[in-house]
Amino acid sequence: MIVTCHLVFYSVKLACGYLSSRFMADAEPSREPSSPPPPPPPAPLIIIPRDLGSSVDPPPPGAPPRRRLRIRLPSP
């Protein structure tokens, strides 16, 4: 049984090797480069805050003050 499996395996392997070499001989050589293209350059930094310690830019000088939302809860 084991001998039969080995014979079948090697027969199939030999047949596949023969067929692939025969078809590859008829194939045209590839014109594309074998190495992949280089990766794109990194994206530029988009957000540059004026204050490096803050995630939000302060208002420009002379701008009207910002309104603050005040929520008052009714007292019981």
mmCIF file of the N, C-alpha and C atoms, coordinates in Angstrom:
data_MODEL
# 
_entry.id   MODEL 
# 
loop_
_atom_site.group_PDB 
_atom_site.id 
_atom_site.type_symbol 
_atom_site.label_atom_id 
_atom_site.label_alt_id 
_atom_site.label_comp_id 
_atom_site.label_asym_id 
_atom_site.label_entity_id 
_atom_site.label_seq_id 
_atom_site.pdbx_PDB_ins_code 
_atom_site.Cartn_x 
_atom_site.Cartn_y 
_atom_site.Cartn_z 
_atom_site.occupancy 
_atom_site.B_iso_or_equiv 
_atom_site.pdbx_formal_charge 
_atom_site.auth_seq_id 
_atom_site.auth_comp_id 
_atom_site.auth_asym_id 
_atom_site.auth_atom_id 
_atom_site.pdbx_PDB_model_num 
ATOM 1   N N  . MET A 1 1  ? 0.827   -1.195 0.000   1.00 0.00 ? 1  MET A N  1 
ATOM 2   C CA . MET A 1 1  ? 0.000   0.000  0.000   1.00 0.00 ? 1  MET A CA 1 
ATOM 3   C C  . MET A 1 1  ? 0.871   1.259  0.000   1.00 0.00 ? 1  MET A C  1 
ATOM 4   N N  . ILE A 1 2  ? 1.875   1.288  0.879   1.00 0.00 ? 2  ILE A N  1 
ATOM 5   C CA . ILE A 1 2  ? 2.755   2.451  0.957   1.00 0.00 ? 2  ILE A CA 1 
ATOM 6   C C  . ILE A 1 2  ? 3.543   2.606  -0.340  1.00 0.00 ? 2  ILE A C  1 
ATOM 7   N N  . VAL A 1 3  ? 3.979   1.481  -0.893  1.00 0.00 ? 3  VAL A N  1 
ATOM 8   C CA . VAL A 1 3  ? 4.745   1.534  -2.144  1.00 0.00 ? 3  VAL A CA 1 
ATOM 9   C C  . VAL A 1 3  ? 3.867   2.093  -3.262  1.00 0.00 ? 3  VAL A C  1 
ATOM 10  N N  . THR A 1 4  ? 2.613   1.694  -3.294  1.00 0.00 ? 4  THR A N  1 
ATOM 11  C CA . THR A 1 4  ? 1.696   2.184  -4.324  1.00 0.00 ? 4  THR A CA 1 
ATOM 12  C C  . THR A 1 4  ? 1.491   3.694  -4.178  1.00 0.00 ? 4  THR A C  1 
ATOM 13  N N  . CYS A 1 5  ? 1.327   4.173  -2.952  1.00 0.00 ? 5  CYS A N  1 
ATOM 14  C CA . CYS A 1 5  ? 1.148   5.612  -2.723  1.00 0.00 ? 5  CYS A CA 1 
ATOM 15  C C  . CYS A 1 5  ? 2.384   6.386  -3.172  1.00 0.00 ? 5  CYS A C  1 
ATOM 16  N N  . HIS A 1 6  ? 3.577   5.838  -2.867  1.00 0.00 ? 6  HIS A N  1 
ATOM 17  C CA . HIS A 1 6  ? 4.803   6.503  -3.286  1.00 0.00 ? 6  HIS A CA 1 
ATOM 18  C C  . HIS A 1 6  ? 4.916   6.537  -4.807  1.00 0.00 ? 6  HIS A C  1 
ATOM 19  N N  . LEU A 1 7  ? 4.565   5.434  -5.446  1.00 0.00 ? 7  LEU A N  1 
ATOM 20  C CA . LEU A 1 7  ? 4.634   5.393  -6.907  1.00 0.00 ? 7  LEU A CA 1 
ATOM 21  C C  . LEU A 1 7  ? 3.667   6.399  -7.530  1.00 0.00 ? 7  LEU A C  1 
ATOM 22  N N  . VAL A 1 8  ? 2.473   6.483  -6.987  1.00 0.00 ? 8  VAL A N  1 
ATOM 23  C CA . VAL A 1 8  ? 1.497   7.439  -7.509  1.00 0.00 ? 8  VAL A CA 1 
ATOM 24  C C  . VAL A 1 8  ? 1.995   8.868  -7.284  1.00 0.00 ? 8  VAL A C  1 
ATOM 25  N N  . PHE A 1 9  ? 2.514   9.144  -6.093  1.00 0.00 ? 9  PHE A N  1 
ATOM 26  C CA . PHE A 1 9  ? 2.998   10.484 -5.777  1.00 0.00 ? 9  PHE A CA 1 
ATOM 27  C C  . PHE A 1 9  ? 4.110   10.906 -6.729  1.00 0.00 ? 9  PHE A C  1 
ATOM 28  N N  . TYR A 1 10 ? 5.114   10.037 -6.893  1.00 0.00 ? 10 TYR A N  1 
ATOM 29  C CA . TYR A 1 10 ? 6.240   10.404 -7.751  1.00 0.00 ? 10 TYR A CA 1 
ATOM 30  C C  . TYR A 1 10 ? 5.843   10.439 -9.222  1.00 0.00 ? 10 TYR A C  1 
ATOM 31  N N  . SER A 1 11 ? 4.881   9.629  -9.627  1.00 0.00 ? 11 SER A N  1 
ATOM 32  C CA . SER A 1 11 ? 4.408   9.682  -11.014 1.00 0.00 ? 11 SER A CA 1 
ATOM 33  C C  . SER A 1 11 ? 3.699   11.010 -11.285 1.00 0.00 ? 11 SER A C  1 
ATOM 34  N N  . VAL A 1 12 ? 2.866   11.426 -10.345 1.00 0.00 ? 12 VAL A N  1 
ATOM 35  C CA . VAL A 1 12 ? 2.164   12.702 -10.507 1.00 0.00 ? 12 VAL A CA 1 
ATOM 36  C C  . VAL A 1 12 ? 3.166   13.855 -10.464 1.00 0.00 ? 12 VAL A C  1 
ATOM 37  N N  . LYS A 1 13 ? 4.135   13.782 -9.559  1.00 0.00 ? 13 LYS A N  1 
ATOM 38  C CA . LYS A 1 13 ? 5.150   14.829 -9.450  1.00 0.00 ? 13 LYS A CA 1 
ATOM 39  C C  . LYS A 1 13 ? 5.960   14.929 -10.737 1.00 0.00 ? 13 LYS A C  1 
ATOM 40  N N  . LEU A 1 14 ? 6.345   13.798 -11.305 1.00 0.00 ? 14 LEU A N  1 
ATOM 41  C CA . LEU A 1 14 ? 7.112   13.782 -12.550 1.00 0.00 ? 14 LEU A CA 1 
ATOM 42  C C  . LEU A 1 14 ? 6.269   14.339 -13.699 1.00 0.00 ? 14 LEU A C  1 
ATOM 43  N N  . ALA A 1 15 ? 4.997   13.944 -13.758 1.00 0.00 ? 15 ALA A N  1 
ATOM 44  C CA . ALA A 1 15 ? 4.127   14.424 -14.833 1.00 0.00 ? 15 ALA A CA 1 
ATOM 45  C C  . ALA A 1 15 ? 3.910   15.935 -14.717 1.00 0.00 ? 15 ALA A C  1 
ATOM 46  N N  . CYS A 1 16 ? 3.707   16.436 -13.511 1.00 0.00 ? 16 CYS A N  1 
ATOM 47  C CA . CYS A 1 16 ? 3.509   17.882 -13.323 1.00 0.00 ? 16 CYS A CA 1 
ATOM 48  C C  . CYS A 1 16 ? 4.772   18.651 -13.689 1.00 0.00 ? 16 CYS A C  1 
ATOM 49  N N  . GLY A 1 17 ? 5.921   18.129 -13.294 1.00 0.00 ? 17 GLY A N  1 
ATOM 50  C CA . GLY A 1 17 ? 7.186   18.781 -13.642 1.00 0.00 ? 17 GLY A CA 1 
ATOM 51  C C  . GLY A 1 17 ? 7.399   18.806 -15.141 1.00 0.00 ? 17 GLY A C  1 
ATOM 52  N N  . TYR A 1 18 ? 7.079   17.716 -15.811 1.00 0.00 ? 18 TYR A N  1 
ATOM 53  C CA . TYR A 1 18 ? 7.245   17.643 -17.267 1.00 0.00 ? 18 TYR A CA 1 
ATOM 54  C C  . TYR A 1 18 ? 6.299   18.616 -17.965 1.00 0.00 ? 18 TYR A C  1 
ATOM 55  N N  . LEU A 1 19 ? 5.042   18.619 -17.533 1.00 0.00 ? 19 LEU A N  1 
ATOM 56  C CA . LEU A 1 19 ? 4.070   19.499 -18.179 1.00 0.00 ? 19 LEU A CA 1 
ATOM 57  C C  . LEU A 1 19 ? 4.383   20.976 -17.928 1.00 0.00 ? 19 LEU A C  1 
ATOM 58  N N  . SER A 1 20 ? 4.781   21.303 -16.704 1.00 0.00 ? 20 SER A N  1 
ATOM 59  C CA . SER A 1 20 ? 5.067   22.711 -16.414 1.00 0.00 ? 20 SER A CA 1 
ATOM 60  C C  . SER A 1 20 ? 6.300   23.180 -17.172 1.00 0.00 ? 20 SER A C  1 
ATOM 61  N N  . SER A 1 21 ? 7.326   22.327 -17.289 1.00 0.00 ? 21 SER A N  1 
ATOM 62  C CA . SER A 1 21 ? 8.512   22.740 -18.043 1.00 0.00 ? 21 SER A CA 1 
ATOM 63  C C  . SER A 1 21 ? 8.187   22.876 -19.523 1.00 0.00 ? 21 SER A C  1 
ATOM 64  N N  . ARG A 1 22 ? 7.297   22.047 -20.012 1.00 0.00 ? 22 ARG A N  1 
ATOM 65  C CA . ARG A 1 22 ? 6.935   22.117 -21.428 1.00 0.00 ? 22 ARG A CA 1 
ATOM 66  C C  . ARG A 1 22 ? 6.138   23.390 -21.722 1.00 0.00 ? 22 ARG A C  1 
ATOM 67  N N  . PHE A 1 23 ? 5.194   23.732 -20.828 1.00 0.00 ? 23 PHE A N  1 
ATOM 68  C CA . PHE A 1 23 ? 4.408   24.940 -21.047 1.00 0.00 ? 23 PHE A CA 1 
ATOM 69  C C  . PHE A 1 23 ? 5.225   26.200 -20.783 1.00 0.00 ? 23 PHE A C  1 
ATOM 70  N N  . MET A 1 24 ? 6.140   26.138 -19.837 1.00 0.00 ? 24 MET A N  1 
ATOM 71  C CA . MET A 1 24 ? 6.954   27.312 -19.539 1.00 0.00 ? 24 MET A CA 1 
ATOM 72  C C  . MET A 1 24 ? 7.946   27.594 -20.661 1.00 0.00 ? 24 MET A C  1 
ATOM 73  N N  . ALA A 1 25 ? 8.344   26.565 -21.401 1.00 0.00 ? 25 ALA A N  1 
ATOM 74  C CA . ALA A 1 25 ? 9.264   26.782 -22.519 1.00 0.00 ? 25 ALA A CA 1 
ATOM 75  C C  . ALA A 1 25 ? 8.572   27.571 -23.621 1.00 0.00 ? 25 ALA A C  1 
ATOM 76  N N  . ASP A 1 26 ? 7.257   27.399 -23.777 1.00 0.00 ? 26 ASP A N  1 
ATOM 77  C CA . ASP A 1 26 ? 6.516   28.111 -24.810 1.00 0.00 ? 26 ASP A CA 1 
ATOM 78  C C  . ASP A 1 26 ? 6.099   29.516 -24.366 1.00 0.00 ? 26 ASP A C  1 
ATOM 79  N N  . ALA A 1 27 ? 6.191   29.796 -23.085 1.00 0.00 ? 27 ALA A N  1 
ATOM 80  C CA . ALA A 1 27 ? 5.740   31.090 -22.579 1.00 0.00 ? 27 ALA A CA 1 
ATOM 81  C C  . ALA A 1 27 ? 6.739   32.181 -22.951 1.00 0.00 ? 27 ALA A C  1 
ATOM 82  N N  . GLU A 1 28 ? 6.201   33.389 -23.150 1.00 0.00 ? 28 GLU A N  1 
ATOM 83  C CA . GLU A 1 28 ? 7.067   34.521 -23.455 1.00 0.00 ? 28 GLU A CA 1 
ATOM 84  C C  . GLU A 1 28 ? 7.743   34.998 -22.174 1.00 0.00 ? 28 GLU A C  1 
ATOM 85  N N  . PRO A 1 29 ? 8.963   35.472 -22.274 1.00 0.00 ? 29 PRO A N  1 
ATOM 86  C CA . PRO A 1 29 ? 9.628   35.985 -21.066 1.00 0.00 ? 29 PRO A CA 1 
ATOM 87  C C  . PRO A 1 29 ? 8.920   37.242 -20.550 1.00 0.00 ? 29 PRO A C  1 
ATOM 88  N N  . SER A 1 30 ? 8.934   37.412 -19.276 1.00 0.00 ? 30 SER A N  1 
ATOM 89  C CA . SER A 1 30 ? 8.255   38.545 -18.647 1.00 0.00 ? 30 SER A CA 1 
ATOM 90  C C  . SER A 1 30 ? 9.024   39.830 -18.925 1.00 0.00 ? 30 SER A C  1 
ATOM 91  N N  . ARG A 1 31 ? 8.290   40.894 -19.232 1.00 0.00 ? 31 ARG A N  1 
ATOM 92  C CA . ARG A 1 31 ? 8.926   42.181 -19.498 1.00 0.00 ? 31 ARG A CA 1 
ATOM 93  C C  . ARG A 1 31 ? 8.886   43.082 -18.270 1.00 0.00 ? 31 ARG A C  1 
ATOM 94  N N  . GLU A 1 32 ? 8.212   42.663 -17.240 1.00 0.00 ? 32 GLU A N  1 
ATOM 95  C CA . GLU A 1 32 ? 8.114   43.464 -16.028 1.00 0.00 ? 32 GLU A CA 1 
ATOM 96  C C  . GLU A 1 32 ? 9.338   43.222 -15.152 1.00 0.00 ? 32 GLU A C  1 
ATOM 97  N N  . PRO A 1 33 ? 9.754   44.216 -14.390 1.00 0.00 ? 33 PRO A N  1 
ATOM 98  C CA . PRO A 1 33 ? 10.900  44.003 -13.500 1.00 0.00 ? 33 PRO A CA 1 
ATOM 99  C C  . PRO A 1 33 ? 10.547  43.006 -12.404 1.00 0.00 ? 33 PRO A C  1 
ATOM 100 N N  . SER A 1 34 ? 11.539  42.287 -11.969 1.00 0.00 ? 34 SER A N  1 
ATOM 101 C CA . SER A 1 34 ? 11.283  41.260 -10.959 1.00 0.00 ? 34 SER A CA 1 
ATOM 102 C C  . SER A 1 34 ? 11.126  41.861 -9.564  1.00 0.00 ? 34 SER A C  1 
ATOM 103 N N  . SER A 1 35 ? 11.697  43.036 -9.326  1.00 0.00 ? 35 SER A N  1 
ATOM 104 C CA . SER A 1 35 ? 11.578  43.636 -7.998  1.00 0.00 ? 35 SER A CA 1 
ATOM 105 C C  . SER A 1 35 ? 10.353  44.551 -7.949  1.00 0.00 ? 35 SER A C  1 
ATOM 106 N N  . PRO A 1 36 ? 9.703   44.637 -6.799  1.00 0.00 ? 36 PRO A N  1 
ATOM 107 C CA . PRO A 1 36 ? 8.519   45.502 -6.684  1.00 0.00 ? 36 PRO A CA 1 
ATOM 108 C C  . PRO A 1 36 ? 8.935   46.971 -6.726  1.00 0.00 ? 36 PRO A C  1 
ATOM 109 N N  . PRO A 1 37 ? 8.023   47.861 -7.087  1.00 0.00 ? 37 PRO A N  1 
ATOM 110 C CA . PRO A 1 37 ? 8.364   49.291 -7.121  1.00 0.00 ? 37 PRO A CA 1 
ATOM 111 C C  . PRO A 1 37 ? 8.614   49.811 -5.709  1.00 0.00 ? 37 PRO A C  1 
ATOM 112 N N  . PRO A 1 38 ? 9.383   50.872 -5.581  1.00 0.00 ? 38 PRO A N  1 
ATOM 113 C CA . PRO A 1 38 ? 9.663   51.402 -4.239  1.00 0.00 ? 38 PRO A CA 1 
ATOM 114 C C  . PRO A 1 38 ? 8.396   51.980 -3.614  1.00 0.00 ? 38 PRO A C  1 
ATOM 115 N N  . PRO A 1 39 ? 8.312   51.987 -2.292  1.00 0.00 ? 39 PRO A N  1 
ATOM 116 C CA . PRO A 1 39 ? 7.115   52.521 -1.631  1.00 0.00 ? 39 PRO A CA 1 
ATOM 117 C C  . PRO A 1 39 ? 7.027   54.031 -1.837  1.00 0.00 ? 39 PRO A C  1 
ATOM 118 N N  . PRO A 1 40 ? 5.826   54.594 -1.772  1.00 0.00 ? 40 PRO A N  1 
ATOM 119 C CA . PRO A 1 40 ? 5.679   56.043 -1.949  1.00 0.00 ? 40 PRO A CA 1 
ATOM 120 C C  . PRO A 1 40 ? 6.296   56.787 -0.769  1.00 0.00 ? 40 PRO A C  1 
ATOM 121 N N  . PRO A 1 41 ? 6.679   58.040 -0.967  1.00 0.00 ? 41 PRO A N  1 
ATOM 122 C CA . PRO A 1 41 ? 7.257   58.801 0.145   1.00 0.00 ? 41 PRO A CA 1 
ATOM 123 C C  . PRO A 1 41 ? 6.204   59.049 1.218   1.00 0.00 ? 41 PRO A C  1 
ATOM 124 N N  . PRO A 1 42 ? 6.624   59.272 2.447   1.00 0.00 ? 42 PRO A N  1 
ATOM 125 C CA . PRO A 1 42 ? 5.647   59.502 3.520   1.00 0.00 ? 42 PRO A CA 1 
ATOM 126 C C  . PRO A 1 42 ? 4.870   60.796 3.282   1.00 0.00 ? 42 PRO A C  1 
ATOM 127 N N  . ALA A 1 43 ? 3.641   60.807 3.764   1.00 0.00 ? 43 ALA A N  1 
ATOM 128 C CA . ALA A 1 43 ? 2.778   61.979 3.606   1.00 0.00 ? 43 ALA A CA 1 
ATOM 129 C C  . ALA A 1 43 ? 3.304   63.127 4.466   1.00 0.00 ? 43 ALA A C  1 
ATOM 130 N N  . PRO A 1 44 ? 3.174   64.361 4.001   1.00 0.00 ? 44 PRO A N  1 
ATOM 131 C CA . PRO A 1 44 ? 3.645   65.489 4.808   1.00 0.00 ? 44 PRO A CA 1 
ATOM 132 C C  . PRO A 1 44 ? 2.754   65.694 6.030   1.00 0.00 ? 44 PRO A C  1 
ATOM 133 N N  . LEU A 1 45 ? 3.316   66.306 7.036   1.00 0.00 ? 45 LEU A N  1 
ATOM 134 C CA . LEU A 1 45 ? 2.560   66.614 8.247   1.00 0.00 ? 45 LEU A CA 1 
ATOM 135 C C  . LEU A 1 45 ? 1.563   67.717 7.930   1.00 0.00 ? 45 LEU A C  1 
ATOM 136 N N  . ILE A 1 46 ? 0.296   67.473 8.193   1.00 0.00 ? 46 ILE A N  1 
ATOM 137 C CA . ILE A 1 46 ? -0.751  68.413 7.798   1.00 0.00 ? 46 ILE A CA 1 
ATOM 138 C C  . ILE A 1 46 ? -1.048  69.415 8.913   1.00 0.00 ? 46 ILE A C  1 
ATOM 139 N N  . ILE A 1 47 ? -1.149  68.952 10.134  1.00 0.00 ? 47 ILE A N  1 
ATOM 140 C CA . ILE A 1 47 ? -1.551  69.821 11.241  1.00 0.00 ? 47 ILE A CA 1 
ATOM 141 C C  . ILE A 1 47 ? -0.304  70.286 11.985  1.00 0.00 ? 47 ILE A C  1 
ATOM 142 N N  . ILE A 1 48 ? -0.087  71.590 12.009  1.00 0.00 ? 48 ILE A N  1 
ATOM 143 C CA . ILE A 1 48 ? 1.016   72.164 12.771  1.00 0.00 ? 48 ILE A CA 1 
ATOM 144 C C  . ILE A 1 48 ? 0.401   73.210 13.702  1.00 0.00 ? 48 ILE A C  1 
ATOM 145 N N  . PRO A 1 49 ? 0.120   72.848 14.946  1.00 0.00 ? 49 PRO A N  1 
ATOM 146 C CA . PRO A 1 49 ? -0.503  73.820 15.857  1.00 0.00 ? 49 PRO A CA 1 
ATOM 147 C C  . PRO A 1 49 ? 0.477   74.932 16.219  1.00 0.00 ? 49 PRO A C  1 
ATOM 148 N N  . ARG A 1 50 ? -0.078  76.116 16.501  1.00 0.00 ? 50 ARG A N  1 
ATOM 149 C CA . ARG A 1 50 ? 0.779   77.239 16.906  1.00 0.00 ? 50 ARG A CA 1 
ATOM 150 C C  . ARG A 1 50 ? 1.373   76.983 18.282  1.00 0.00 ? 50 ARG A C  1 
ATOM 151 N N  . ASP A 1 51 ? 0.574   76.425 19.161  1.00 0.00 ? 51 ASP A N  1 
ATOM 152 C CA . ASP A 1 51 ? 1.039   76.106 20.507  1.00 0.00 ? 51 ASP A CA 1 
ATOM 153 C C  . ASP A 1 51 ? 1.301   74.608 20.548  1.00 0.00 ? 51 ASP A C  1 
ATOM 154 N N  . LEU A 1 52 ? 2.560   74.226 20.697  1.00 0.00 ? 52 LEU A N  1 
ATOM 155 C CA . LEU A 1 52 ? 2.893   72.805 20.641  1.00 0.00 ? 52 LEU A CA 1 
ATOM 156 C C  . LEU A 1 52 ? 2.315   72.026 21.817  1.00 0.00 ? 52 LEU A C  1 
ATOM 157 N N  . GLY A 1 53 ? 1.988   72.718 22.914  1.00 0.00 ? 53 GLY A N  1 
ATOM 158 C CA . GLY A 1 53 ? 1.427   72.024 24.056  1.00 0.00 ? 53 GLY A CA 1 
ATOM 159 C C  . GLY A 1 53 ? -0.076  71.852 23.980  1.00 0.00 ? 53 GLY A C  1 
ATOM 160 N N  . SER A 1 54 ? -0.713  72.434 22.985  1.00 0.00 ? 54 SER A N  1 
ATOM 161 C CA . SER A 1 54 ? -2.165  72.386 22.873  1.00 0.00 ? 54 SER A CA 1 
ATOM 162 C C  . SER A 1 54 ? -2.556  71.659 21.602  1.00 0.00 ? 54 SER A C  1 
ATOM 163 N N  . SER A 1 55 ? -3.671  70.959 21.662  1.00 0.00 ? 55 SER A N  1 
ATOM 164 C CA . SER A 1 55 ? -4.161  70.275 20.470  1.00 0.00 ? 55 SER A CA 1 
ATOM 165 C C  . SER A 1 55 ? -5.074  71.176 19.649  1.00 0.00 ? 55 SER A C  1 
ATOM 166 N N  . VAL A 1 56 ? -5.466  72.330 20.209  1.00 0.00 ? 56 VAL A N  1 
ATOM 167 C CA . VAL A 1 56 ? -6.345  73.268 19.511  1.00 0.00 ? 56 VAL A CA 1 
ATOM 168 C C  . VAL A 1 56 ? -5.619  74.604 19.412  1.00 0.00 ? 56 VAL A C  1 
ATOM 169 N N  . ASP A 1 57 ? -5.634  75.212 18.241  1.00 0.00 ? 57 ASP A N  1 
ATOM 170 C CA . ASP A 1 57 ? -4.984  76.512 18.065  1.00 0.00 ? 57 ASP A CA 1 
ATOM 171 C C  . ASP A 1 57 ? -5.738  77.583 18.843  1.00 0.00 ? 57 ASP A C  1 
ATOM 172 N N  . PRO A 1 58 ? -5.030  78.512 19.459  1.00 0.00 ? 58 PRO A N  1 
ATOM 173 C CA . PRO A 1 58 ? -5.714  79.622 20.134  1.00 0.00 ? 58 PRO A CA 1 
ATOM 174 C C  . PRO A 1 58 ? -6.307  80.567 19.089  1.00 0.00 ? 58 PRO A C  1 
ATOM 175 N N  . PRO A 1 59 ? -7.302  81.374 19.472  1.00 0.00 ? 59 PRO A N  1 
ATOM 176 C CA . PRO A 1 59 ? -7.888  82.300 18.494  1.00 0.00 ? 59 PRO A CA 1 
ATOM 177 C C  . PRO A 1 59 ? -6.855  83.351 18.085  1.00 0.00 ? 59 PRO A C  1 
ATOM 178 N N  . PRO A 1 60 ? -6.947  83.845 16.871  1.00 0.00 ? 60 PRO A N  1 
ATOM 179 C CA . PRO A 1 60 ? -5.995  84.876 16.437  1.00 0.00 ? 60 PRO A CA 1 
ATOM 180 C C  . PRO A 1 60 ? -6.206  86.168 17.217  1.00 0.00 ? 60 PRO A C  1 
ATOM 181 N N  . PRO A 1 61 ? -5.198  87.023 17.287  1.00 0.00 ? 61 PRO A N  1 
ATOM 182 C CA . PRO A 1 61 ? -5.366  88.277 18.033  1.00 0.00 ? 61 PRO A CA 1 
ATOM 183 C C  . PRO A 1 61 ? -6.457  89.147 17.405  1.00 0.00 ? 61 PRO A C  1 
ATOM 184 N N  . GLY A 1 62 ? -7.278  89.760 18.241  1.00 0.00 ? 62 GLY A N  1 
ATOM 185 C CA . GLY A 1 62 ? -8.357  90.621 17.763  1.00 0.00 ? 62 GLY A CA 1 
ATOM 186 C C  . GLY A 1 62 ? -9.647  89.887 17.474  1.00 0.00 ? 62 GLY A C  1 
ATOM 187 N N  . ALA A 1 63 ? -9.690  88.584 17.651  1.00 0.00 ? 63 ALA A N  1 
ATOM 188 C CA . ALA A 1 63 ? -10.912 87.820 17.392  1.00 0.00 ? 63 ALA A CA 1 
ATOM 189 C C  . ALA A 1 63 ? -11.871 88.005 18.560  1.00 0.00 ? 63 ALA A C  1 
ATOM 190 N N  . PRO A 1 64 ? -13.185 87.971 18.295  1.00 0.00 ? 64 PRO A N  1 
ATOM 191 C CA . PRO A 1 64 ? -14.138 88.102 19.408  1.00 0.00 ? 64 PRO A CA 1 
ATOM 192 C C  . PRO A 1 64 ? -14.014 86.908 20.351  1.00 0.00 ? 64 PRO A C  1 
ATOM 193 N N  . PRO A 1 65 ? -14.324 87.116 21.626  1.00 0.00 ? 65 PRO A N  1 
ATOM 194 C CA . PRO A 1 65 ? -14.215 86.002 22.584  1.00 0.00 ? 65 PRO A CA 1 
ATOM 195 C C  . PRO A 1 65 ? -15.197 84.887 22.238  1.00 0.00 ? 65 PRO A C  1 
ATOM 196 N N  . ARG A 1 66 ? -14.800 83.709 22.567  1.00 0.00 ? 66 ARG A N  1 
ATOM 197 C CA . ARG A 1 66 ? -15.655 82.552 22.298  1.00 0.00 ? 66 ARG A CA 1 
ATOM 198 C C  . ARG A 1 66 ? -16.783 82.492 23.320  1.00 0.00 ? 66 ARG A C  1 
ATOM 199 N N  . ARG A 1 67 ? -17.934 82.056 22.859  1.00 0.00 ? 67 ARG A N  1 
ATOM 200 C CA . ARG A 1 67 ? -19.064 81.877 23.766  1.00 0.00 ? 67 ARG A CA 1 
ATOM 201 C C  . ARG A 1 67 ? -18.918 80.538 24.467  1.00 0.00 ? 67 ARG A C  1 
ATOM 202 N N  . ARG A 1 68 ? -19.246 80.537 25.742  1.00 0.00 ? 68 ARG A N  1 
ATOM 203 C CA . ARG A 1 68 ? -19.166 79.303 26.507  1.00 0.00 ? 68 ARG A CA 1 
ATOM 204 C C  . ARG A 1 68 ? -20.570 78.811 26.799  1.00 0.00 ? 68 ARG A C  1 
ATOM 205 N N  . LEU A 1 69 ? -20.761 77.535 26.664  1.00 0.00 ? 69 LEU A N  1 
ATOM 206 C CA . LEU A 1 69 ? -22.055 76.933 26.940  1.00 0.00 ? 69 LEU A CA 1 
ATOM 207 C C  . LEU A 1 69 ? -22.152 76.659 28.438  1.00 0.00 ? 69 LEU A C  1 
ATOM 208 N N  . ARG A 1 70 ? -23.153 77.256 29.062  1.00 0.00 ? 70 ARG A N  1 
ATOM 209 C CA . ARG A 1 70 ? -23.348 77.046 30.492  1.00 0.00 ? 70 ARG A CA 1 
ATOM 210 C C  . ARG A 1 70 ? -24.631 76.259 30.685  1.00 0.00 ? 70 ARG A C  1 
ATOM 211 N N  . ILE A 1 71 ? -24.514 75.167 31.361  1.00 0.00 ? 71 ILE A N  1 
ATOM 212 C CA . ILE A 1 71 ? -25.675 74.323 31.643  1.00 0.00 ? 71 ILE A CA 1 
ATOM 213 C C  . ILE A 1 71 ? -25.997 74.461 33.124  1.00 0.00 ? 71 ILE A C  1 
ATOM 214 N N  . ARG A 1 72 ? -27.217 74.892 33.406  1.00 0.00 ? 72 ARG A N  1 
ATOM 215 C CA . ARG A 1 72 ? -27.629 75.042 34.796  1.00 0.00 ? 72 ARG A CA 1 
ATOM 216 C C  . ARG A 1 72 ? -28.656 73.972 35.105  1.00 0.00 ? 72 ARG A C  1 
ATOM 217 N N  . LEU A 1 73 ? -28.372 73.230 36.128  1.00 0.00 ? 73 LEU A N  1 
ATOM 218 C CA . LEU A 1 73 ? -29.303 72.193 36.562  1.00 0.00 ? 73 LEU A CA 1 
ATOM 219 C C  . LEU A 1 73 ? -30.263 72.790 37.590  1.00 0.00 ? 73 LEU A C  1 
ATOM 220 N N  . PRO A 1 74 ? -31.539 72.456 37.494  1.00 0.00 ? 74 PRO A N  1 
ATOM 221 C CA . PRO A 1 74 ? -32.485 72.996 38.494  1.00 0.00 ? 74 PRO A CA 1 
ATOM 222 C C  . PRO A 1 74 ? -32.184 72.430 39.877  1.00 0.00 ? 74 PRO A C  1 
ATOM 223 N N  . SER A 1 75 ? -32.224 73.322 40.870  1.00 0.00 ? 75 SER A N  1 
ATOM 224 C CA . SER A 1 75 ? -31.982 72.838 42.233  1.00 0.00 ? 75 SER A CA 1 
ATOM 225 C C  . SER A 1 75 ? -33.269 72.283 42.826  1.00 0.00 ? 75 SER A C  1 
ATOM 226 N N  . PRO A 1 76 ? -33.156 71.249 43.573  1.00 0.00 ? 76 PRO A N  1 
ATOM 227 C CA . PRO A 1 76 ? -34.373 70.619 44.146  1.00 0.00 ? 76 PRO A CA 1 
ATOM 228 C C  . PRO A 1 76 ? -34.984 71.388 45.265  1.00 0.00 ? 76 PRO A C  1 
# 
